[in-house]
Amino acid sequence: MKVGDKIKDNDPRIPYERVLYIVETTKTHIIATPGKCQRVVRIRKDRIYTDGKPRRSGFTLLAIIALALMLAGCTPFGFNPMSYEELSLPLAEAWTRTAAFEYQDETVDAWKSPREFERDGGGDCEDFALYFAYLLGEDATIILYHYSPGISHAVVRYYGEYLEPGICGEYLTIDESEIFARIPYYLAMAWYTDHGTKGL
């Protein structure tokens, strides 16, 4: 594998399959990233399947159990130890609150929970999208899409509109073919509030 090649990421901490672009290789590792506003991932070369998928250990069983509970009708608030309540704020209020935070480049490949986002005063595009979705409630869906080759971004879909979380009033036009992941509100809340990087 060489710089510029694509591999599929099956990290069990992420509830969707994403494409990683190789940006650097070393003797023992591949350095890859999902896109411009997301962090790099270091993967050992001996943990790459022949089909190009990274082999990740650790939380696979936990991810399967969490998804099974979701499909069984359990909301995240039934087993979320952090007790996030479902807010469903009006759009204008949720957007104003979200856009007040600052964009921050990050080096850790993990999404922040809403409390981490508030504590840190902001985050990157996925963190903004999760926080915005948290404020909007169950009608919000996090959208991940490629807006140019090798560059991806996270926004929120709400009642058929694509919204830029960090810029209040910014509506986007996105080609459906550019979207590579749709993360429903309950799945995002169940996963990222239970398993945020600091457990907040």
N, C-alpha and C positions, 0 to 999 in steps of 0.2 A: 504494500500500500504506500501511496505517495501523497505529497501535498496537493490538495485540490480534489482528491477522491472523496466520495461520500460513503458513510456507513450508517446503519440503522442503530439507534440507541434503544436498548430495552431495559434501562434502569428501572427497577421496580418501585423506586420512590416517585416516579413520574407516571401518572395514570393515562398516558397516551404514548404512542410510538412517534419519535421525532427523528429527523435526519440530522446527522452531524457532518460537518465539513472539516477535513483534516487540514490543519494549518501548520503543523510541525511534526517531525518524527525524530525520535532519539533511538539509541541502541535498544532500549527496553520499553519505551512508551510511545503512544500516539497522542498528540495534543489536538483536540478537535473542539468545535464550537457550533451551536445551532444557528448563530447569526450575530450580527453586529451588537445588538443590545443585550446579548446574553453572555454568560461566562464560559470560559474554556473548561474542558473536561480532560483529565489525564487518564488514559486507559493503557494497562499493560498489554504488550503485544501478544503475550502468551494467553491472554483472555479474550481473544477475538475468534469467533466462530469462522468456519470456512465461508459462510454466506455473508460475511461482513458485519455480523451483529456482535456487539460487545457482550461478553459473558459477565454478568454482574452477580455477586453473591449477596446474601444477607437478608433482605426484607421481602423476598418473593412471596412466601407464605402469608405474611402479614398483609401484603397488598391484595392477595386473592381473597382473604377473609374480609377485608374492608369492603371490597367490591361486592362480595356476596351479600353482606349486610345491607348495602345500598340497594341491590336488586331485590332484596326481600322486603323492601319498604321501610327500613330503618333510616330515619333522618340522622344527620351527624349530631344533632343536639341531643339524641338519645344516648350516645356513647362518647361524646366529646368531653373529656375531663376539664377543658378550659371554659366550658359553659358559655359559648357565644350564643347570644340570642339573635333571632332573625329580625332584622331591623326594617327592611322595606321602606327606606326613606324616599321622599319625593325626589325626582331626578335632579332638579336644580340644587337642592340642598346637598345631595350625595356628591354631585359633580364639584360644587364649590369646595366642599370639605376635602375631597381627594386632590384637587388641583392646587391646594394650598401647600402641599408637601413638595419636597425637592427631589429631582431625579438624581440618583447616585449610581455610578458605576460600581460593580461588585466583583469580587474575586472568588466568592464561594458559590458553588453550583447548587443552590437551594432557594426555594421561594420563601419569602417571609410571611409569617402569619400576620393578621391585622394588628395584633398587639406589638409585634416586632416592628412592623412598618411605622406605627405611631411612635414607638420608643425611639427609633432611629431617625425620625424626621423625614422619612421617605425611603426610596429604594429604586430598583430598575423597572423596566416596563412590565414584567410579570407581576412584580409586587404591587404596582399601581393598579393593574387590572384586577388582581385578587381583592385588594382593598375596596375598589370601586364596586365590584360585584357583591362583596360582603354588605356594603351600605344599601345597595339597590334591592337585594333579596332574590327570591327564587326565579324571577323572570329574567335575570341576567345570566349570560353565558360568556365565558372567557374564550376569545378567539386568538389562535396563533396562526400567523400567515407570513409568507415570503413576499416582501414588497420589491425585492430585486435579488438577483442571483447571490446566494450565500448570506443574505441578510434577512432576518426575521424580526417580527414585532408582536407584542401582545396588546390587544384591545378588548373592548366589551361590546357584545351585541345585546341590545335591549329594545324589545318591541319592534324588531325588524330593522333597527338602525345600528350602524357601527359607530361607536363613540371612542374618542381618544381620552383616556382617563386623566391624563396630566394636563390637558388644556381644556378649560371649561368652555363648552359650546362648540367644540370642534367635532363635526360629523365627518365620517370618512366614507369613501366609495371603494369597496374592495371587490375584486374579481373572485368569484367563488372558487375558481381553479387555483388560486394562490393560497387558500386556507388548507393547513395540514393538521389542525387539531381544533376540536370544539369541546370545551370542558364545562359541563353543566354546573350550576351554582352549588347544588348539594354535594356533588362529587368533589369539587374544589374545596369547599368548606370542611368536609369530612377528612380529607387527606391533609391539607396544609394547616389547619388549625390544630389537629392532633399531632402532626409531625413537623412543625416548623423547626428551623435550625436551633432555636433555643427553647423549644417546647412551651411557647407562650400563647 
